[in-house]
């Protein structure tokens, strides 16, 4: 990027191809006033009392969340792994998966209910709103493979209001305002285990974007690793450079 910041680079060297097209709306829209995601979560909560637990649970509610997280780990995660590893195999990618434990889930409910720095509180936030309690990632070598991964996901899970894709974002076409260098294509996917509906988040990303976002997440966003202000500036610049490199790669392929 030389002396440019990422926004300046994006304007002077716009990305090309399907990654920089506006994300299609049909996975997210169901009918006026209710998204596909919201409608599905409403059904999930209705069928499962554990997912209606909010901040400050009672002892009985806490036990219900413990049992819910056990289901995620033992019943849902294996099904997700089977599907995601198959996708990775089709696009020369690497699959990974993680499942939040009880403390993680309730911590997110508390944080979202009370609000965090830069984000307003969400009254009524419940366990069932933690849609990424099971999270998977497919990391691919480059943007060409990322495009193929997105096609593969939509082919497997469908499109439109009856599809298993409940929500699709594209941070190449529409970067997040609070971190404009974060590059990933996250999807919310529905699944079932033992007759119950669940969700999992699937992230599609390039290798360079994955490394850059993990560095930023672990030193700045969550600060698992202590870092100085100078080091944080370097990490942010590395993430911006990774985003620019992905963008530059698409420009070479779509001239």
Steps between C-alpha positions, in 0.01 A plus 500: 500500500808727526386817680128437448260376762269212411201714407716703263641182350151352453389814318806519273533123441144361519463125528351306211290190455228332709663564839446871450144473374228597745398194701171356374212581732292185461670300780430783747149601398193293576206736503449866588582564863675171576829360377564135420731488803246655740223265390721194548623611843143559611420135424818380675416691817141382501613137494784527753469672840879515540517743210260738674742550791629854534757676715504409872356147469351314793661173613248299295556717195877465536463120507288519184775698323761246612291223342448711185875554459554127544263442208693749290828324574384139469221511240524818294875547459562154344232567236645842426851358474385240247346762274772761532788258447329381181482859375867554582590190304332639188688831502849406621419654837563424865201451730492585869226508763448617856209483744433753774467360852242609758715781637569633149131500404381669819784752483386603153139528618614728784722714276237542231229578757705769674680634192869535429732779394371639173191275497164572659327252730252250360214462745355152515807329356480126574702181466322421175633824352857370526482365148874431482507266800623249244740669260683356201753642259625400158835662423604499135826590322381806306205704378436271203447210740289726721265568211473125435433437870209744497354332191540160666328614820205648316472186287492274807274708722277665240385853435180689566257494794492117520876460509714408798692824457332729753735794459790590273739793534792598280767715658681539170204681347385662826772528768397531865506865617681413826776302321519582132801272446321184616448273198277196526176366354291384797183298455244384753387145416216294643545138600319231699600247762267252668200676348592841640592807290836670557727752333870525431715778363719418203783735413670487161836676481835503325811387683649850521173653622463221759848558643452877507159485667618250763792727587267799535241302696749359751705816559242780464135389485525247784862570605584147606861600429630821655630748244628856498332784308780484241450127455126550464562757227719248318233229531232732362724594209571132430127432489445790261783378277350150494167648389676701230687193375174305468353792308806528276478127425148539361613789282760274335239234427224733376661756273 
